[in-house]
């Protein structure tokens, strides 16, 4: 077995870096970040007419990041999740529990607050279209910037 040489290792490292730089992770499968950038961020509010103050603050920060105007829509959860899946809505809010039964259909942010369901306290999240990883990254950054 031949010992590895420094030039050989250097060549392998350069090739690896070039290969990795060609990748664009994270990415949006459906282009949500590009669609809302400089345009309109459509936010669905589950079961209410307005988001809570913490959600509103975070959503305003997301819209500002994308230089987007906000359009708020409210409605029943099944319809809004369907609209999120089809791309008619870009983000869902409204005290969504982290344990939502829709978690297999949508992407969930990191926790941002709490809600009480029955007698139990549940972490709440925002929801994005499944596969919109770059957009979800920006949502999570906005949550992390909150006090």
N, C-alpha and C positions, 0 to 999 in steps of 0.2 A: 504494500500500500504506500502510495506516494504522499509525502507531507504536503499540506496546503501552503501555497506561497502567499505572500502579502499582496502582490498584484492580482492574484486569483480571487482573494477575499474582497479586495477593493472593487474588482469588476462585478462580483456578485452583489455587493452592497449598492453600487450605482444602478445596476439593473433592477434591483428590488425597489429602490427609491423612484426610479422612472415609472415602473409598473404601478406603484401605489399612487403616484401623482396623477396618473391617468384616471383614477377612480374619483368619483364625485359623491362622497358619502358625507352626510346623509343626503338623500334625494327625495323628491316628491314624485310618486308614481303618476299622479294626476295633475301635477303642476299648480297646486294651490298657492304656493308662495308667489309664483309668477303672476297668477290670475289676480290676486288681491293687491299686489304691489302697484301703487299709484292709482288704484281703482277703488273698489268697494269691498269691505269685509262684512259678509253677511253672518250675523250671529243669531242663532236660535235660542230662545229662552224657554226651557221646559216648564210648563204649568204655571207660568206667571207672566206679568206684563213687563217686569223689570228684573235685572240681575241684582244681586246683593252688592253692597258698597265695595267689598274686596274684589269680587268678580269684575265689577265695572271698572275699577282702577286698573286691574290687570289687562282687561280687554282694551281699554283706552291706550295702554302702553303698547300692546300688540299692534293696534291700528296705527299708532304713531310710528312704530318701527317700519311698517310697510308703507307709510305715507298714504294710508287708505281712509276713506270715509266709512263710517259705521252705518249699517242698516240692521235694525233690530226686528226680528220676527218672533212671535210667540205662537205656541200651539201645543198640541197633544204629543206626547213623547214618541209614539210609534211613527207618526207622520214626520216629525222633525228628524228622527234617526234615519228614516228613509231618504229625506231631503239631504242629509249629511252624506249618506252613502252615494247618492247620485251627483253630489257636488253643487246642489242648489243652495246649500248652507255650508259655510266654511268652518264654523265653530259652534259648539253647543255649551250652554251654561245653564244655571238654575239649580244649584245645590245638588248636583249629580253625585250620588254616593260612589265611592271607589269600587264598591261591590256590585255595581249596576249589572242587571241581567243582559244588557246590551254589549258587554265588554268583548264578546267574541266578534262583534260587527264593527266596532269603532276603536279608534286609538284614544288612550286616556293619558292626560297630563299627570304630572306629579301632584300630590295633594296640595290644596291651597287654603282650605278652611275645614270647618266641621258643620254637620247638621245633626239634628236629633230625629230619629225615626223610631217611633214607639218610645221605649225607655232607654234606647241605646244611642250613643254618640258615634257617628260615622264620618270618616274623612271624605271630603268632597273634591271633585276634579272637574276639569274642562274636557270636552271631547272633540276630536278631529276625525277627519276621514281616514280610514285605515290605509296605511302605506304612505301617508304624507309626513315622512320622517323629518325633513328639513323644516317644515311648518311647525311640527310638534316641538322640535328643538327650540324654535323661537318662542313658542307658548311657554315652555318650561323655563326659558331664560327670563321671561317677563314675570313669571311666578317667583323665581329666585331673587329678582330685584325688588320685590315688595318688602315693605317693613314688617 
